[in-house]
Every structure is written in C-alpha cells, then in structure tokens.
Amino acid sequence: MSGPVPNPGILDIAPYTPGKSPVQKPGQKVFKLSANETPHGPSPRAREAYAEAISHLEDYPEGTSRVLREAIGRAYGLDPNRIICGAGSDEILNLLAHTYLKDGDEAISTTHGFLVYPIATMANGAKNIVAPETNFTADVDAILARVTPRTKLVWLANPNNPTGTYIPFDEVKRLRAGLPAHAVLVLDAAYSDFVSRNDYEIGIELVATTDNTVMTHTFSKIHGLAALRIGWMFGPSNIVDAVNRIRGPFNVSTPAMLAAVAAIEDTAHIRMSREHNEHWRNWLTEEIGKLGLTVTPSVTNFVLIHFPTTKGKTSADADAFLTERGLVLRALNNYGLPHALRMTIGTEEANRLVVDGLRDFMARP
Ligand SMILES: *Cc1c(COP(=O)(O)O)cnc(C)c1O
C-alpha cells in the first residue's frame, strides 16, 4: 500500500458525533439545552472588552496570556507563573496528552467520562483504559485497580460530564496517593463553579503540594465564552515548563484574552449565574422526579434524566417529542448512556417548558 498512513491509534478513534442542531419551525422558539452553555450569556463587560479589542486586530497576541494568567491568579489565589492558557481546555487536555503519552502507554478514564479524554489518549498512540463507575460516579478503587507500570495519565472530570456527579476531595487525595509518581493526574474542573458541597474542592491544594497533578478549567461554562475558546491549567512548575515547550506561541487570541479577564472579574455576574443554576437544578430534579423519571443527583449546570426502555417511553421517543416542541436535549448514545438524556439548565421559561413537555410525554398513551 502506498500513500499517507495515519499514526497508530488515530483510525481507532470513533468520529465525534455532536449533538443535533435544532431545526426551527416558523414561529417556534427553539431552546438549545444540549451543550451546557449558560442561559445568561457572558458578562456585559466581557462583550465590551471583546469589542474594544477590534481596533488592534493586526497585532499578534501577547504570547503567554499574561494579563489573563494574572487575573486568574488573583481570582483563585494562584501563582500566574504556574498557569497556562489555551484555546479552550480542549487544547490544554490535548497538550497534556501530547506531552506525556506515547505508543504503548496507558491512560485511564471512567465509563462515562468526557469524550475528549479517549480521543486525546488514542491520538498519541496510547491505550484508553476504562474504569467502571459506581452509581454514575467515578470509583477510586476501580481506577487504582487498573493501574499498570504503563499508566502515564489519569483523566478525572470532577464534577463529571455527562453524569453531573462528583467525588469528595478526600477521595481525590486517596486517588493521587494510590497512583504511581510517574502518572499525571488531570483534574478537569470545568463545572466546579456550580458545586456547592462542603466536601468538594477544585484541587488547588493537591496541585500545589505534588509535582504530578494538574487542574484544568474553562471559560466556556459559567463565564459564557464558549465561542471564544479559552481554557487554562494550573500545574506544578515541571509540568508547566514541559507543556509550554509544545504550546503554540500565540494560542489565545487577544479579544478572547481580554474578554476572559473582564468575565472573571465580574463576580456579580458569576454569583447570579450560580444562584440561578442552583435554584433551577433543584426545581428540575424534583419536578422531573415527580413524573416518575430518575434524575441522577447533579452538582453541575445540567441534569441526567433516565428513561424507561418500554416502547413509546424511551429516551429516543422523548428526544423526538421534545424536539418537536423546540426543546433540544442531548442524547448520549456515544457516552454509553443510550437510555438517558442530558438537559442543560436553561432560563425559567425553558426549564418550565421541558417539565411540561415531559409531563405530556409521560401521560400520552
Ligand atoms: C465543557 C467541558 C470542558 C470545556 O471545554 P472547552 O474546550 O474549554 O470549551 C472541559 N471538560 C469537560 C468535562 C466539559 O464538559
């Protein structure tokens, strides 16, 4: 055979299937509740900062995202020298995989873990090892049982997407303590801003006290800047140094950087988003539960709704029924959850319409 041959692992990756795009009927309002985007939009100050940046589009960005690293440092009490910014946390996750994984290595993720993890793992020729979950929640013992001398990286979204569950910080520390020193533990905190549990921590202490743990975060969720692609990681200096060597020199655009600075400084907007989310998450969990459907207890900005397998009442039936009404949820077949739908918490109007829709769906013959 002649012609280009992709590297080992590339063609084993299942092509990514995004959530379906809503088809709008004339006069019908469509609510996209399928991508965990905020219903509030970004801070108005972030929009202004973005608009102001338009007068200097000819200039390359400042290559280390210094102003943004400093703003993140102030917000979280972190040393900006140990922060790297990226084009979404997707880029950061891929940089980490590229830095630490090669042919024959193994990386562990959990059954219903974020799909970017196996892609980043396999793209670097490493084997994706899946640890089973317990009650849709990461299971530290199951992860530790799968460690081998070839384990180089462990992916843990805490809280996790698409399950909405989390593990307490004590468990995260037990995981770190049980992993070999050469294995990097990646704590993906994309949804941390929505968590209000006493036993939850984002992981800063572990990163600060070990040389093999990193924490990643994003501006795509509570900050409402998904379109701009901004993520970041906080890591020990050895990992920051290694990842910075392969990072593109201008990987975050100036308008994105400046919008993100304004967003993270608008604490009132963040608080409003968090309070709205918490209120409606409780309401949706209760109301959907009353309809006889199971909702996995969530600490995030989405809920996982489980459907029966009886004909006419399946998640596929519900998906079709709600889509007819302009309510677009996320089917999870490619996440190994064929009987569930994920609903992003929306505006009051959207949330009420989904509950009304599900009530009608369950009541129909
Ligand atoms: C949404 C999400 C992210 C954020 O990705 P970006 O590339 O920063 O938009 C990261 N991790 C998980 C688990 C997510 O669901």
The ligand as an SDF file (V2000), in Angstrom:
LIG
                    3D

 15 15  0  0  0  0  0  0  0  0999 V2000
  -17.3580   21.7040   28.5800 C   0  0  0  0  0  0  0  0  0  0  0  0
  -16.2500   20.9180   29.1540 C   0  0  0  0  0  0  0  0  0  0  0  0
  -14.9480   21.3950   29.0990 C   0  0  0  0  0  0  0  0  0  0  0  0
  -14.6320   22.7090   28.4690 C   0  0  0  0  0  0  0  0  0  0  0  0
  -14.0680   22.5670   27.2260 O   0  0  0  0  0  0  0  0  0  0  0  0
  -13.5640   23.8740   26.4640 P   0  0  0  0  0  0  0  0  0  0  0  0
  -12.6690   23.3230   25.4270 O   0  0  0  0  0  0  0  0  0  0  0  0
  -12.8230   24.7110   27.4630 O   0  0  0  0  0  0  0  0  0  0  0  0
  -14.7660   24.5700   25.9190 O   0  0  0  0  0  0  0  0  0  0  0  0
  -13.9430   20.6370   29.6760 C   0  0  0  0  0  0  0  0  0  0  0  0
  -14.2110   19.4790   30.3020 N   0  0  0  0  0  0  0  0  0  0  0  0
  -15.4550   18.9950   30.3970 C   0  0  0  0  0  0  0  0  0  0  0  0
  -15.6970   17.7450   31.1380 C   0  0  0  0  0  0  0  0  0  0  0  0
  -16.5070   19.6870   29.7990 C   0  0  0  0  0  0  0  0  0  0  0  0
  -17.7460   19.1790   29.8440 O   0  0  0  0  0  0  0  0  0  0  0  0
  1  2  1  0
  2  3  1  0
  2 14  2  0
  3  4  1  0
  3 10  2  0
  4  5  1  0
  5  6  1  0
  6  7  2  0
  6  8  1  0
  6  9  1  0
 10 11  1  0
 11 12  2  0
 12 13  1  0
 12 14  1  0
 14 15  1  0
M  END
$$$$
